[in-house]
Amino acid sequence: MERDSDSLREEYFHIAFFSMEMGLDHKMPTYSGGLGTLAGDILRSCADLSVPLVAVTLASNKGHFSQRLDKAGNQVELPMEWRIDDFAALRQPKVSVPIGVREVKIQAWEYLLTGLGGYQVPVYLLDTNLFENDPSDREITSYLYGGDERYRLSQEIVLGIGGVRMLDALGHTTIRKYHLNEGHSALVALELIKGMRSEHPEYTNEQIIELVRKKCIFTTHTPVPAGHDKFSASLVKSLLGGYLEADEIAKICPGNELNMTLLALDHSGYINGVAKRHEEISRNMFPGYPIDSITNGVHHVFWTSEPFRKLYDRHISGWRKDPFDLRYVISIPKEEIIQTHRDAKGRLIDLVNAKHGIGMNYDTFTVGFARRMTKYKRPDLLFSNTERLAAIAKNTGPIQIIFAGKAHPKDWEGKELIKHIFGAIKRLEEDIKIVFLENYDLGLAKVITSGVDLWLNTPKRPLEASGTSGMKACLNGVPSLSVLDGWWVEGCVEGVTGWAIDAIITNRSPDQSDDSKDAENLYEKLERVIVPMFYRNTDAWAEIMRYAIAFNASFFNSHRMVQQYLLNAYLT
């Protein structure tokens, strides 16, 4: 893990990637959900493709939280216990940032992510847990997304300002582009401005801003207003008063508020949403900004289950290096696809039965739903009419359902949704076997996305920026039944790669999801199309599995995504 510091300084990194969270290893709780998981997949592909990139995130010494659920579905949050030195090496330089009246010291741990050919992408985890810091400052990098607004802004100061300073101290001084993955890292731009002013005092403010824009790339990930960090001008002055002049604070706080998304938008030369539909929505949310789109993808080898890896290795020799080769899955016999999925499904069913002892069956049609539990994702839509669902299972074919997902500690509606799902599980226990697996993480996600027969996604349109869980499923031949939002607008070929909820209604505005109509269409698809095909036409089902891999998995992967970033943003 250790590398010679002199050789490290001599390396030339073109791209610096900043993200508040990164899903590097399921044993490292440095991520909470889709944003961090996506960041991890980007870095895996950069390592595979030998992209000269260095990444910056927070140490998250106590993680996001470990989820425990009681019999009624009440969520309890516990700290994550882990040792960062089991995974990363402490680097020598320390830097400091002004937060309030104190200078806060920062150290960096280096995690090396190794690609297919041995190329390594260094990830620096910033850590304020130093004896020379005030006890309260030592906790800044403890909890991912923890605490109040003061805590959050302090974290973003460490990430953005401290991150730029740390890269400079580590010798990464010739960075071509700074990629800001969501608004949490927007303060990178302010530190670049400060450095540019020091280096070029002869430049005007407009010239400096333009130079910084040429260096910054910004990816926005959410059309949900709550996903855009905002801080009061008084808090900004309290924490950054020693860093910014009063007029500078006034400039970045129009309306007496610092909006981190707007700060990033104003200082980035390339801006993108994470799906074609999300590009349209983002342009409407932020008119006047030239917002492009690069549709998300997932790392194809990481998210492919072991049974399917072996299948692809036998039939498609180059798939690990080039996921576009997965289109050749069309030539793999359907019987092999079916048997391989049985193997992956068996691993999931064994895990569920070992943990919950409810006797799930290997041959029963199994639906999976796993993601953050929050209102706009409508995890309870499937239970809108439990009598109808039970009737489908009784008359059309047996069904079993697997749920997983955490609610944010402060999302009370999300916590209530979990309890509501537990209530539905209880009501349906005589008709359908349903389980809610606690503490959803990368490791559990691999098993669920590869082991179910159908992937369900039910967000309220247009609030799903992209979504990537269905992409992970299709790598394992699992088709989706999903609302036409996010990536599924691009990935759904009705009855070929999967099915769309509400596909037959075309004259409704995309921002007017109707829960009752969507639920009715969901039941109709299950009852009339999906469940009958699964039980009575194995050949047709296998064909959809092959098309899900050939059409969707070959395109919606992070190798293609990184190549688009290279062409559209990194090398411009």
C-alpha positions in Angstrom: 0.0 0.0 0.0 2.9 2.3 0.7 4.5 4.2 -2.2 7.7 6.3 -2.3 6.7 9.9 -1.7 9.2 11.3 -4.2 7.8 9.1 -7.0 4.3 10.1 -5.9 5.2 13.8 -6.3 6.6 13.2 -9.8 3.4 11.7 -11.1 1.2 13.9 -13.2 -2.5 13.7 -12.4 -4.8 15.5 -14.9 -8.1 15.1 -13.0 -9.0 15.7 -9.4 -12.4 14.1 -8.4 -14.1 15.4 -5.3 -17.1 13.7 -3.7 -18.4 13.8 -0.1 -18.9 10.0 -0.2 -17.3 7.2 -2.1 -18.3 3.5 -2.1 -14.9 1.9 -2.2 -15.4 -1.3 -0.2 -18.5 -2.6 1.6 -16.4 -2.8 4.8 -15.5 1.0 4.5 -18.6 3.0 5.5 -17.5 6.0 3.5 -20.8 6.1 1.5 -24.5 6.3 2.2 -26.2 5.5 -1.1 -26.4 6.0 -4.8 -24.1 9.1 -5.0 -21.2 7.3 -3.2 -21.8 4.0 -5.0 -21.6 5.8 -8.3 -18.4 7.6 -7.3 -16.8 4.3 -6.5 -17.8 2.9 -9.9 -16.3 5.9 -11.6 -13.0 5.4 -9.8 -13.0 1.6 -10.6 -13.5 2.4 -14.3 -10.8 5.1 -14.2 -8.4 2.5 -12.7 -9.3 -0.1 -15.4 -8.9 2.5 -18.2 -5.7 4.0 -16.7 -7.3 7.4 -16.5 -4.9 9.8 -14.7 -7.1 10.8 -11.8 -6.8 11.4 -8.1 -9.9 11.4 -5.8 -10.7 13.3 -2.6 -13.3 12.5 0.0 -13.8 12.4 3.8 -12.6 9.7 6.2 -16.1 9.2 7.8 -14.4 7.5 10.8 -17.8 6.5 12.3 -19.6 6.0 8.9 -23.1 7.0 8.0 -24.9 4.6 10.3 -25.6 0.9 10.9 -29.3 0.2 10.6 -31.2 -2.0 13.0 -34.9 -2.8 12.7 -37.2 -4.1 15.4 -40.2 -6.3 14.7 -42.4 -3.3 14.0 -40.0 -1.8 11.6 -38.7 1.0 13.9 -35.2 2.0 12.6 -32.4 2.5 15.1 -29.1 4.1 13.9 -25.8 2.8 15.4 -22.3 4.1 14.7 -20.2 2.0 12.3 -17.1 0.6 13.9 -14.1 0.3 11.6 -10.4 1.1 11.4 -9.3 3.3 8.6 -5.7 2.0 8.9 -6.8 -1.5 7.9 -7.5 -0.1 4.4 -5.5 3.0 3.9 -2.0 4.4 4.6 -1.5 7.7 6.4 0.4 10.2 4.3 2.9 12.7 5.7 1.6 16.2 4.9 -0.9 18.0 7.0 -2.8 21.1 6.0 -5.1 23.5 7.8 -8.3 25.4 7.1 -9.9 28.2 9.0 -13.3 27.2 10.4 -14.7 29.9 12.7 -12.0 31.2 15.1 -9.8 28.2 14.8 -7.4 26.7 12.3 -8.4 23.1 11.8 -5.6 20.6 11.0 -6.3 17.9 8.3 -4.4 14.7 7.6 -5.0 12.4 4.6 -5.2 8.6 4.3 -4.4 7.1 1.0 -6.5 4.2 -0.4 -5.2 2.7 -3.6 -7.9 1.4 -6.0 -6.3 -1.1 -8.4 -7.6 -1.6 -11.9 -7.8 -4.6 -14.2 -4.3 -4.0 -15.6 -2.7 -3.0 -12.3 -3.1 0.8 -12.7 -3.8 2.5 -9.4 -6.1 5.4 -8.6 -5.2 7.1 -5.3 -8.1 8.1 -3.1 -7.4 10.6 -0.2 -9.7 10.4 2.8 -9.5 13.7 4.7 -9.4 13.3 8.5 -9.6 16.0 11.3 -9.2 13.4 14.1 -5.9 14.9 15.3 -4.8 15.6 18.9 -3.7 19.1 17.9 -7.4 20.0 17.0 -10.0 21.1 19.4 -12.2 18.1 20.5 -15.2 19.4 18.6 -13.1 19.8 15.4 -11.8 16.2 15.7 -15.4 15.1 15.0 -15.9 17.0 11.8 -14.9 14.0 9.6 -16.6 11.4 11.9 -20.2 11.0 10.7 -21.1 11.1 7.0 -24.0 13.6 6.6 -24.3 13.8 10.4 -25.0 16.7 12.7 -26.6 20.1 12.0 -26.0 22.7 9.3 -22.9 24.0 11.1 -21.4 20.5 11.1 -22.3 20.0 7.4 -20.7 23.3 6.3 -17.6 22.5 8.3 -17.4 19.2 6.5 -17.7 20.9 3.1 -15.0 23.4 4.1 -12.7 20.5 4.9 -13.6 18.7 1.6 -13.4 21.7 -0.8 -10.9 24.0 0.7 -8.9 21.4 2.6 -9.0 19.0 -0.3 -7.4 21.5 -2.7 -4.7 22.3 -0.2 -4.0 18.7 0.6 -3.5 17.8 -3.1 -1.1 20.7 -3.4 0.8 19.5 -0.3 1.0 16.0 -1.7 2.6 17.3 -4.9 -0.4 17.2 -7.2 0.1 20.7 -8.5 -0.6 20.4 -12.2 -4.2 19.3 -12.2 -6.0 19.9 -15.4 -9.6 19.6 -14.2 -11.4 19.5 -10.9 -14.6 17.4 -11.0 -17.1 18.4 -8.4 -19.4 15.5 -7.8 -22.5 17.2 -6.5 -22.6 20.6 -4.7 -20.9 19.4 -1.5 -17.5 20.2 -3.0 -18.4 23.6 -4.4 -15.9 25.4 -2.1 -13.1 23.9 -4.3 -13.8 26.9 -6.6 -13.2 29.5 -3.9 -9.9 27.9 -3.0 -8.9 27.9 -6.7 -9.8 31.6 -6.9 -7.8 32.4 -3.9 -4.8 30.5 -5.3 -5.1 32.2 -8.7 -5.2 35.6 -7.1 -2.1 34.9 -5.2 -0.3 33.5 -8.3 -1.6 36.2 -10.7 -2.2 39.5 -8.9 -2.2 41.3 -12.2 -5.4 39.5 -13.4 -8.8 41.0 -13.0 -11.5 39.3 -11.0 -13.4 38.4 -14.3 -10.2 36.9 -15.7 -9.7 34.8 -12.6 -13.3 33.6 -12.5 -13.0 32.5 -16.2 -9.8 30.6 -15.6 -11.4 28.8 -12.7 -14.4 27.9 -14.8 -12.1 26.3 -17.3 -10.8 24.1 -14.6 -14.1 23.0 -13.0 -16.6 20.4 -14.0 -19.8 20.0 -12.0 -22.2 17.1 -12.0 -25.6 17.6 -10.4 -27.3 14.5 -9.2 -30.7 15.5 -7.9 -33.9 17.2 -9.0 -35.1 17.1 -5.4 -34.8 20.5 -3.7 -33.7 19.0 -0.4 -30.7 17.5 -2.2 -29.2 21.0 -2.8 -27.3 22.2 0.3 -28.1 25.8 1.4 -26.6 27.7 4.3 -27.5 31.1 5.8 -25.2 34.0 5.3 -24.8 34.4 9.0 -23.5 30.8 9.3 -21.2 31.3 6.3 -19.8 34.5 8.0 -19.4 32.6 11.3 -17.4 29.8 9.8 -15.7 31.5 6.8 -15.3 35.0 8.1 -11.5 34.4 8.5 -11.3 33.1 4.9 -13.5 35.5 2.9 -13.9 39.2 3.0 -17.3 40.6 3.8 -17.9 41.6 0.1 -16.9 38.1 -1.0 -19.4 36.5 1.4 -22.1 38.9 0.1 -21.4 37.8 -3.5 -21.8 34.1 -2.8 -24.8 34.6 -0.6 -27.4 36.4 -2.8 -30.7 36.5 -1.0 -28.7 36.1 2.3 -28.1 32.4 1.5 -25.3 30.3 0.2 -26.6 27.7 -2.3 -23.8 25.2 -3.0 -25.4 24.1 -6.3 -25.5 27.7 -7.6 -21.9 28.3 -6.4 -20.8 25.2 -8.4 -22.9 26.2 -11.4 -21.4 29.7 -11.5 -17.8 28.5 -11.4 -17.9 25.5 -13.7 -17.2 25.5 -17.4 -18.8 22.1 -18.0 -22.0 21.1 -16.2 -24.0 17.8 -16.6 -26.9 16.0 -15.3 -26.9 12.2 -15.0 -29.5 11.2 -17.6 -31.0 12.7 -20.7 -34.3 13.4 -18.9 -32.4 14.8 -15.9 -30.6 17.3 -18.3 -34.0 18.7 -19.3 -35.2 18.9 -15.7 -32.0 20.6 -14.5 -32.2 23.2 -17.3 -35.7 24.0 -16.1 -34.5 24.2 -12.5 -31.5 26.3 -13.3 -32.4 28.3 -16.4 -29.5 30.1 -18.2 -26.8 27.4 -17.4 -25.5 25.2 -20.3 -26.3 21.9 -18.7 -25.4 18.8 -20.7 -26.0 15.1 -19.7 -23.9 12.0 -19.2 -26.1 9.1 -18.2 -24.8 7.2 -15.3 -23.5 3.7 -15.4 -22.2 1.0 -13.1 -19.0 -1.0 -13.0 -19.7 -4.1 -14.9 -17.3 -6.5 -13.3 -17.9 -5.3 -9.7 -21.7 -5.7 -10.0 -21.8 -8.9 -12.0 -22.4 -12.0 -9.7 -19.8 -14.8 -9.7 -22.1 -17.2 -11.7 -22.5 -14.7 -14.5 -18.8 -13.7 -14.4 -18.0 -17.4 -15.1 -20.7 -17.5 -17.9 -19.3 -14.4 -19.6 -15.7 -15.6 -19.2 -16.6 -18.8 -21.0 -18.5 -17.2 -23.9 -17.2 -13.5 -24.2 -13.5 -13.4 -23.6 -13.1 -9.6 -23.7 -16.1 -8.5 -21.6 -14.0 -7.6 -18.5 -11.9 -5.1 -20.5 -14.7 -3.9 -22.8 -18.3 -4.2 -21.4 -19.7 -3.3 -24.9 -18.8 -6.9 -25.8 -21.8 -8.0 -23.6 -23.9 -7.5 -26.6 -22.6 -10.8 -27.8 -24.6 -12.5 -25.0 -27.2 -12.9 -27.7 -25.3 -16.0 -28.9 -25.3 -17.7 -25.4 -27.9 -20.5 -25.2 -31.0 -19.5 -23.2 -30.7 -22.6 -21.1 -27.3 -21.4 -19.8 -28.7 -18.0 -19.0 -31.6 -19.6 -17.0 -29.3 -21.9 -15.1 -26.8 -19.2 -14.3 -29.5 -17.1 -12.8 -30.7 -20.0 -10.8 -27.3 -20.2 -9.3 -27.3 -16.5 -8.4 -30.8 -16.7 -7.1 -30.0 -19.6 -4.9 -27.3 -17.5 -3.1 -29.9 -14.8 -2.3 -32.6 -17.3 -1.2 -30.1 -19.1 1.0 -29.0 -15.8 2.6 -32.6 -14.7 3.3 -33.6 -18.1 4.7 -30.5 -18.2 6.9 -31.2 -14.7 8.3 -35.0 -14.9 8.6 -36.0 -18.6 8.4 -39.2 -17.9 6.4 -38.7 -20.7 3.9 -38.5 -18.7 0.6 -38.5 -21.0 -2.4 -36.0 -21.2 -5.2 -38.6 -21.5 -7.9 -41.0 -18.8 -6.8 -41.2 -15.6 -8.7 -39.1 -13.1 -6.7 -39.4 -9.3 -6.8 -36.6 -7.1 -5.4 -36.8 -3.5 -4.2 -33.8 -2.0 -2.5 -32.8 1.7 -2.2 -33.0 4.6 0.2 -36.4 4.7 2.0 -37.8 8.1 1.2 -41.2 9.4 0.2 -40.5 10.2 -3.5 -39.2 6.7 -4.2 -42.6 5.3 -3.1 -41.3 2.0 -1.7 -44.9 1.3 -0.5 -46.5 1.6 -3.9 -46.5 -2.1 -4.4 -48.7 -2.4 -1.2 -51.3 0.2 -2.3 -53.9 -2.6 -2.6 -52.7 -5.7 -0.6 -55.9 -7.6 -1.5 -55.2 -7.2 -5.2 -51.5 -8.2 -4.7 -52.6 -11.3 -2.7 -55.1 -12.2 -5.4 -52.4 -12.1 -8.1 -50.2 -14.4 -6.1 -53.0 -16.8 -5.5 -54.6 -16.9 -9.0 -51.7 -16.0 -11.4 -48.7 -17.5 -9.7 -46.9 -17.4 -6.3 -44.8 -14.3 -5.5 -42.2 -13.5 -2.9 -40.7 -10.1 -2.3 -37.4 -8.9 -0.9 -37.0 -5.3 0.4 -33.9 -3.4 1.8 -33.0 0.2 2.4 -32.2 2.8 5.0 -34.1 5.9 5.8 -32.0 9.0 6.6 -31.9 9.6 10.4 -33.8 12.8 10.0 -36.3 11.6 7.4 -39.2 10.8 9.6 -41.5 10.1 6.6 -38.9 7.6 5.4 -38.9 5.9 8.7 -42.7 5.7 8.8 -42.6 4.1 5.3 -40.4 1.3 6.7 -43.0 0.7 9.4 -45.8 0.8 6.9 -44.0 -1.9 4.8 -43.6 -4.0 7.9 -47.3 -3.7 8.5 -48.0 -4.8 4.9 -45.6 -7.8 5.4 -47.7 -8.8 8.5 -51.0 -8.5 6.7 -49.8 -10.5 3.7 -47.9 -13.2 5.6 -50.5 -15.9 4.8 -50.4 -15.1 1.1 -46.9 -13.9 0.1 -43.5 -14.4 1.7 -41.9 -10.9 2.2 -38.7 -10.0 4.0 -37.1 -6.6 4.7 -33.3 -7.1 5.0 -31.7 -4.6 7.4 -28.5 -2.6 6.9 -28.4 -2.4 3.1 -24.8 -1.9 1.8 -22.6 -2.7 -1.2 -22.3 -6.3 -0.2 -26.0 -6.9 0.2 -26.8 -5.0 -2.9 -24.6 -7.3 -5.0 -26.6 -10.4 -3.7 -30.1 -8.8 -4.1 -29.6 -7.2 -7.6 -28.3 -10.5 -9.0 -30.6 -12.9 -7.2 -34.2 -11.6 -7.8 -36.2 -12.3 -10.9 -37.6 -8.8 -11.4 -36.2 -5.4 -10.3 -38.9 -2.9 -9.1 -38.5 0.8 -9.1 -41.3 3.2 -8.4 -40.2 6.8 -8.0 -42.5 9.7 -8.4 -41.7 11.4 -11.6 -39.6 13.5 -12.3 -37.7 13.0 -9.1 -35.4 10.1 -10.1 -32.3 11.9 -11.6 -31.0 8.6 -12.9 -31.1 5.6 -10.6 -28.5 2.8 -11.0 -29.9 -0.2 -9.1 -31.7 -1.5 -12.3 -28.4 -1.2 -14.2 -26.8 -3.6 -11.7 -29.7 -6.0 -12.0 -29.5 -6.1 -15.8 -25.8 -7.1 -15.7 -27.2 -10.3 -14.1 -30.0 -10.8 -16.6 -32.6 -9.3 -14.3 -35.2 -7.2 -16.1 -36.8 -4.1 -14.6 -40.4 -3.0 -14.0 -40.0 0.7 -13.5 -41.5 4.1 -13.8 -40.3 5.9 -16.9 -38.0 8.3 -15.2 -34.2 8.7 -14.9 -32.2 6.1 -16.9 -35.2 3.9 -17.6 -36.5 6.4 -20.1 -33.4 5.5 -22.2 -33.1 1.8 -21.2 -36.7 0.6 -21.4 -37.8 -1.2 -24.6 -41.2 -2.4 -23.6 -41.5 -6.1 -23.4 -37.9 -6.5 -24.6 -35.5 -5.2 -21.9 -38.3 -5.0 -19.2 -41.5 -3.1 -18.6 -42.6 0.4 -17.8 -45.1 1.3 -15.1 -47.7 3.6 -16.7 -46.3 3.0 -20.2 -49.8 3.1 -21.8 -50.6 6.7 -20.6 -48.7 9.1 -22.8 -50.7 12.4 -22.5 -49.9 13.0 -18.8 -47.4 15.6 -17.9 -44.2 13.9 -16.6 -44.3 15.7 -13.3 -47.8 14.5 -12.5 -47.4 11.0 -11.2 -50.7 9.6 -9.9 -50.1 7.0 -7.1 -53.4 5.2 -7.7 -53.0 4.9 -11.5 -49.4 3.9 -11.2 -50.3 1.2 -8.7 -53.1 0.0 -10.9 -50.7 -0.2 -13.9 -48.1 -2.0 -11.8 -50.7 -4.7 -10.8 -51.9 -5.0 -14.4 -48.3 -5.6 -15.7 -47.7 -8.2 -13.0 -51.0 -10.0 -13.4 -51.4 -10.0 -17.2 -47.8 -10.0 -18.5 -44.9 -10.6 -16.2 -46.0 -13.3 -13.8 -47.7 -15.4 -16.5 -44.6 -15.2 -18.7 -42.3 -16.2 -15.8 -44.3 -19.3 -15.1 -45.7 -20.3 -18.5 -43.2 -19.1 -21.1 -39.7 -19.7 -19.9 -38.3 -19.3 -23.4 -39.8 -15.7 -23.7 -38.5 -14.9 -20.2 -35.0 -16.0 -21.1 -35.1 -13.9 -24.2 -35.9 -10.8 -22.1 -33.0 -11.7 -19.8 -30.6 -11.8 -22.7 -31.9 -8.5 -24.2 -31.5 -6.9 -20.7 -27.9 -7.8 -20.8 -27.2 -7.2 -24.5 -29.0 -3.9 -24.8 -28.7 -2.4 -21.3 -25.7 -3.9 -19.6 -23.5 -3.3 -22.6 -24.3 0.5 -22.5 -25.3 1.5 -19.0 -21.8 0.9 -17.5 -19.2 3.2 -15.9 -16.6 2.5 -18.6 -18.9 4.2 -21.2 -19.6 6.9 -18.7 -16.0 7.6 -18.0 -15.2 7.7 -21.7 -17.9 10.3 -22.2 -16.4 12.4 -19.3 -13.0 12.2 -21.0 -14.4 13.3 -24.4 -16.9 15.9 -23.2 -15.2 17.3 -20.1 -11.8 16.1 -19.0 -9.9 16.6 -22.2 -11.6 19.8 -23.5 
